[in-house]
Amino acid sequence: MADTVRATVTAEPGPIDVDFTSTALVIIDMQRDFMEPGGFGETLGNDVSQLGRAVAPIAAVLEAARETGMTVVHTREGHLPDLSDAPPAKIARGAPSLRIGDPGPMGRILIRGEAGHDIIPALYPVEGEIVIDKPGKGAFYATSLGADLKAREIDTLLVCGVTTEVCVNTTVREANDRGYRCIVIADGCASYFPEFHEMGLKMIKAQGGIFGWVADSAAVLDAIHRSESAVGTSNKRAAGASR
């Protein structure tokens, strides 16, 4: 994407014009510890299969983003092996069968470098994509994400991942306060609780888009493909004029 590449995304509460050269796809916490049996999500008593519905929509948008050269960011929630970045209140919260740092079937729960902390194979990062390791729910807190986006002159985020009401919503709110326009990919997000997913999306787009816009993956893909077509037509015209 060398030149401005614009298209309008059909979204709620209204359409939004996007320059994909200054847009990043941000994929939140598609980690084995949240997505697979034996991970932290299941230790909390959740049905992890609920999150699987987001994988295919994310994969489709990720493929399109890679084809067009869009900035791609993956995040992973987790902690240092000595738990020095994990507040005691976070470790003690709730009643999971295994707590953060405990040994599990995919290594120590939510610990960086363990198998469970890593991203699922279907969405695994490729060389050149940004991977943000975050100690909290939001992707901006105690990370380099803000600096990474600024260096690439990003002003718009396509946000997806898990879970809708927790890490996705927290990241979108952080981004909103920092001046980013956020488009949340509805079917590219999921929750262990379908009703929380629905309400999480409603909160983002309420009051004229108080935190951002919400769009289906099909609408995002359509806009990306239309922007590519416009660039191709423009290039053909430029080539013809130079003859």
C-alpha positions, -999 to 999 in steps of 0.1 A, spaced: 0 0 0 22 28 -12 -6 54 -20 -37 64 -2 -62 35 -4 -97 46 6 -131 29 7 -162 32 28 -170 5 53 -207 -2 59 -210 -1 97 -231 9 127 -240 35 137 -231 47 102 -207 42 73 -171 52 78 -145 62 52 -112 44 57 -77 49 44 -63 15 46 -27 28 44 -31 43 78 -52 15 93 -40 -15 114 -57 -48 120 -55 -55 157 -62 -91 167 -67 -94 205 -56 -125 225 -64 -154 202 -43 -175 225 -44 -212 233 -49 -204 270 -83 -188 261 -93 -208 231 -84 -244 239 -94 -270 266 -70 -270 295 -62 -233 293 -71 -204 316 -105 -199 301 -116 -234 309 -102 -232 344 -127 -204 350 -155 -228 341 -161 -214 306 -171 -233 275 -141 -224 253 -159 -237 222 -179 -204 222 -148 -186 211 -142 -207 180 -168 -189 159 -145 -159 156 -116 -177 140 -128 -180 104 -139 -143 101 -106 -132 116 -86 -155 93 -104 -140 62 -97 -104 72 -61 -113 82 -55 -129 47 -68 -97 30 -47 -75 53 -16 -94 44 -23 -93 7 -27 -55 8 3 -49 31 -18 -35 60 -2 -32 94 -11 -63 115 -9 -64 153 -14 -95 175 -17 -93 212 -12 -118 240 -22 -114 276 2 -130 300 29 -125 326 66 -128 333 77 -162 348 83 -146 382 49 -129 382 64 -95 390 40 -79 365 9 -97 378 -9 -78 406 -17 -101 436 -54 -91 433 -55 -104 397 -39 -137 407 -63 -142 436 -95 -131 418 -123 -156 413 -122 -194 419 -105 -210 389 -93 -246 391 -58 -234 382 -45 -199 389 -22 -177 368 13 -193 370 1 -227 380 13 -257 359 -13 -268 333 -15 -291 303 0 -264 281 26 -252 305 22 -226 333 -11 -207 330 -8 -173 312 29 -172 314 50 -158 286 69 -184 267 46 -213 276 26 -231 249 -7 -220 263 3 -183 261 9 -185 224 -14 -177 195 -35 -205 179 -19 -219 148 -48 -208 125 -39 -171 132 -2 -174 139 18 -142 132 42 -141 102 75 -122 100 70 -85 101 38 -85 121 37 -68 155 33 -90 185 23 -72 217 27 -90 251 5 -72 276 1 -78 313 -34 -64 315 -67 -64 296 -60 -33 274 -34 -35 246 -20 0 254 -13 -4 291 24 -11 298 32 -20 262 48 -4 231 16 -4 210 11 33 211 47 40 199 44 12 173 12 27 158 26 62 159 58 52 140 36 37 112 13 68 112 -18 47 120 -51 65 129 -77 38 124 -79 3 140 -98 -27 128 -102 -46 161 -112 -82 166 -105 -111 190 -115 -123 225 -133 -116 246 -157 -90 233 -166 -75 266 -132 -77 283 -100 -73 263 -116 -61 231 -137 -35 248 -109 -24 271 -85 -19 241 -111 0 221 -118 23 250 -80 29 255 -77 36 218 -107 60 218 -91 80 245 -59 82 224 -77 95 194 -79 64 172 -109 55 152 -119 20 160 -140 -4 138 -148 -36 157 -154 -66 135 -186 -81 151 -183 -117 139 -145 -116 145 -151 -112 182 -165 -137 207 -173 -142 243 -178 -172 266 -212 -156 272 -232 -148 240 -252 -121 258 -220 -103 269 -208 -104 233 -240 -87 221 -240 -61 248 -203 -54 244 -209 -45 207 -239 -24 216 -218 -4 241 -192 4 215 -216 18 189 -241 34 212 -248 72 213 -235 77 178 -205 55 182 -192 67 216 -163 43 214 -163 33 177 -180 16 149 -192 -20 145 -191 -39 112 -193 -75 100 -162 -91 84 -180 -92 50 -183 -54 50 -147 -49 60 -136 -74 33 -158 -57 7 -142 -23 15 -107 -37 13 -114 -53 -21 -130 -21 -34 -100 -1 -23 -77 -26 -42 -98 -23 -73 -97 15 -71 -59 14 -69 -57 -9 -98 -79 13 -120 -58 44 -109 -26 27 -118 -39 17 -152 -50 53 -159 -16 66 -148 2 41 -171 -19 51 -200 -13 88 -194 25 83 -194 25 68 -229 
